[in-house]
Amino acid sequence: MREFIDVTGKTEEEAIQNALRQLGLDRDDVSVEILERAKSGFLGLGSCPAKVRVSYGPEEEEEAPASPASEPQEERQEERPKPPKAEKKPRQERRPAETPAVPAEKAPAEPSAPVVDLGEEVDDEKAQAIRKFLSGLLEQMENTAEIHVYLLEKGRYKVILEGKNLGALIGRRGETLDAIQQLTSYAVNRSGSGRVRVQLDAENYREKREQSLQHLARKVAAKVTKYRRSVTLEPMNAYERHVIHTALQDVPGVTTYSTGTEPNRRVIVAYDREKK
């Protein structure tokens, strides 16, 4: 049968190391269960040490020799480095907040966003400039996507690309699509006829990405309130960070803020007692 000891320490890691020193074992020889997480308290008051349970020994009893007491020590040691894989699962499952959040692009997808009626295409001066620039750029990229330009409101244009092999135009986490959008906006606004905002999309990527980020935000917020530990998300652009902040602005027990510099600026989802 497996045996265990309960050990405390200022932090979870210190408690684990204390247990390993007592047992004379390596980290891979044991499985760890967090019984109580360390609490710092306020100004040193109400602090609480971390408490862990460290299990060791074979998972199941093996066939015992005629005299268990005379079993060579070397044979026991040979079996220790090969614990069943299941021994490591408790530590991974009970400490999810200490690992990076699931990358947003891998977050479970929610139902596809509904198709919005954008009305008739426009062919004003800015729309023509958008089509001209994108046609030349796509030709250089050896892509034959169709370009559709709509005017959502005064000064704001929506551009939809349709065709084959659009994945190459979207890129990883939409990075290529963002770059094309920025280049188009710069080219169209170089003239002095007034600045406009250009939003570029392909395969409804923007709406799908926004839904994925909102789903990720809710999932991470649930972990933060459960384990009361901050979670740092992957680097995101300004728009994606805005989606996360907006999705969690009214969630009890959670606050968000950004840290770092572009292009590696990240959102941190933190536990907030005052919003409980």
C-alpha positions, 0 to 999 in steps of 0.5 A: 500500500502507498504511504504518505506524510503531511508536511507544512512550509511557508510556500507549497514548494517549500513544503514539498521540498521539506517532505522530500528531504525527510523521505530521502526521495526525488520529486519523480518518486512521489505524488503531491496533493495540496491540502492547504495553500499558503496565505500571507495575511494582512501585515503579517496577521492571519498568515497560514503556512502551506500544507501538502500530502506527499504519497510514496511507495508502490501503488499496489502490493506486489507478490511478497517473497517468503521473507519480506524483511530480507528483501534486498534494498537494491530491488526496492530502489530499482522499482521507485523510478518507475511509478505509475503515470497516474501518480503525477496527475493529482499535482497537475490537476490541483495546481492549474493556476500556476501554469499558463492559461490555455492559449486563446487560439486553442480555446473551445470554440463557441457557436459561429457568429451570425452573419451580419447584413452589411448592406450594399457595397460602396464605391466612393473615393475611399472604397476605390482606394481600398480596393486598389491597394489590396488588389496590388498587395494580394497580387504580390502575395499571389492570392486571388481573393475577392474584395468587398467593401462596405460602409458601416458608418461615416468614416468606418469601412468594413472589408471582406475577403472571399476566396480560397486559401484565406488561411494564409491571409489570416495567419497565426492568431490573425497576425497576417490579417492585422498587418494587412489591415494596418497597411491598408489603413495607412495607404488609404489615409495618406491623402489629405481627404480625411481619415477613415477606419478600415476593418479587414476580415476573412472567413468571419475570423474577427467574430469567431476570434472575439467569441473564442476570447470571451469564452477563454475569459470566462473560463480563466475567471472561474479558475481565478475565483476558485483558486484565488490566484492570478493568471497571465494570458498569452500576448495579445494585440490591443483589440484582443486585450480590450475584448478580455477586459470588457468580458470580465469588467462586471465579473465578481471577484475578478479584475484585469490589467495589462502588463509588458510592452508591445508586441508582448503585452499581456492581460493579467486576470487577478483575484479581487476580494473587493469585487466579491 
